[in-house]
């Protein structure tokens, strides 16, 4: 999709009017307001005309393909007035809606309404300034309440809940002492802050066991951990909607991007250094690569964690924060960077974020206390990519495409039951009658995160030069395993 040059349009129309890696947890068109005023976030040119994105999340396509920019903007103004009922002249629309803030700066302001800082408490052995574990009076490790700061994004808002996505490593501490930390290594006390209402948690005293007591202020929002997965480095927190909206009723859930491209401008938003939410800018450097990351701090790296590489500066505390494109859409969740290399940073792709988050929320709400976290079917086949190549697309961007080849097949596996054979090339997956065309091998893993017991699954494949369809199978709970 080609980005519509709002600034150039504004100039043109005004002239016409005048004439006439490491885990990084540590009036009409107004700016966002609690009154719910609707303004234009962006205008994009498509094959059908121009698509307008409004601040309330709605979009509208103005079918003016082939018209000049003046006619296009006039049509957009007319449709805007009809949609919102605003009493605004064309000249006022140009002045208020098509200024420089209609571009990336206004988008960033909107994104800030979806971003939070996150703080988690753990009871763990306290370390000295030299990094050594301090000793108690009898030589045993001295435990204390430790606090870790990170970031998050508001993923979904329902009638009674606000769901926040962050990194698993933000709310998990391998050093936490389970017997003292509520029976797990998950943060025993988690709070978040909305942008603009941040407060520095402070120690106000000690309890009867000598543990620090942190005070989070009136803007600190208590959060509940509802599930996560080390293998995705994704966790979901839940807060009461009433508590969130009491701080700021203008908050909004993120909008997920359908795709992203190398060279695309991006904005990283997060709690850098634990000093509060800030914004940095860069570009997508690599659209998809695999990194090794010690997610839970146990010294064992999670291998082949698929990531987006970008060069916007992030720091400890940025973990769990959002990576947004120039249209304000979430393309990933920041989680790592290399301290020894400048701006070599990584984010979990949006398709994994969405798949894992929806999976976690589903199992939190399914009424089964035995299920918590992320579950997906085991394909039971080893796939390899062949004929990988870079191609330009009709919209002027480019992408890598590859052939997905079945290399090894396990007996009795989902892949075998679905009729795949060694040597097949998989071209599409059909889920409940909906076809997903495949261009990259990792897309199968992403799709499998969205599957649930009872779903119907079928593969489209090429065999001996001819395209065909495998068997449709119905997934059972026995086919799923937990992502740990």
Secondary structure as GFF3:
##gff-version 3
##sequence-region A 1 484
A	DSSP	beta_strand	2	3	.	.	.	ID=ss1
A	DSSP	alpha_helix	6	19	.	.	.	ID=ss2
A	DSSP	beta_strand	22	23	.	.	.	ID=ss3
A	DSSP	beta_strand	40	46	.	.	.	ID=ss4
A	DSSP	beta_strand	49	54	.	.	.	ID=ss5
A	DSSP	beta_strand	59	62	.	.	.	ID=ss6
A	DSSP	alpha_helix	69	84	.	.	.	ID=ss7
A	DSSP	alpha_helix	90	97	.	.	.	ID=ss8
A	DSSP	three_ten_helix	100	102	.	.	.	ID=ss9
A	DSSP	alpha_helix	104	111	.	.	.	ID=ss10
A	DSSP	three_ten_helix	112	114	.	.	.	ID=ss11
A	DSSP	beta_strand	115	125	.	.	.	ID=ss12
A	DSSP	beta_strand	143	157	.	.	.	ID=ss13
A	DSSP	beta_strand	161	166	.	.	.	ID=ss14
A	DSSP	alpha_helix	168	171	.	.	.	ID=ss15
A	DSSP	beta_strand	189	194	.	.	.	ID=ss16
A	DSSP	beta_strand	202	206	.	.	.	ID=ss17
A	DSSP	beta_strand	212	215	.	.	.	ID=ss18
A	DSSP	beta_strand	221	229	.	.	.	ID=ss19
A	DSSP	beta_strand	234	240	.	.	.	ID=ss20
A	DSSP	alpha_helix	241	247	.	.	.	ID=ss21
A	DSSP	beta_strand	265	270	.	.	.	ID=ss22
A	DSSP	three_ten_helix	272	274	.	.	.	ID=ss23
A	DSSP	beta_strand	278	293	.	.	.	ID=ss24
A	DSSP	beta_strand	302	310	.	.	.	ID=ss25
A	DSSP	beta_strand	322	325	.	.	.	ID=ss26
A	DSSP	beta_strand	330	337	.	.	.	ID=ss27
A	DSSP	beta_strand	345	349	.	.	.	ID=ss28
A	DSSP	alpha_helix	350	365	.	.	.	ID=ss29
A	DSSP	beta_strand	374	377	.	.	.	ID=ss30
A	DSSP	beta_strand	381	392	.	.	.	ID=ss31
A	DSSP	beta_strand	398	409	.	.	.	ID=ss32
A	DSSP	alpha_helix	414	417	.	.	.	ID=ss33
A	DSSP	beta_strand	425	431	.	.	.	ID=ss34
A	DSSP	beta_strand	434	437	.	.	.	ID=ss35
A	DSSP	alpha_helix	442	448	.	.	.	ID=ss36
A	DSSP	beta_strand	456	463	.	.	.	ID=ss37
A	DSSP	beta_strand	466	469	.	.	.	ID=ss38
A	DSSP	beta_strand	473	474	.	.	.	ID=ss39
A	DSSP	three_ten_helix	477	479	.	.	.	ID=ss40
A	DSSP	beta_strand	480	483	.	.	.	ID=ss41
###
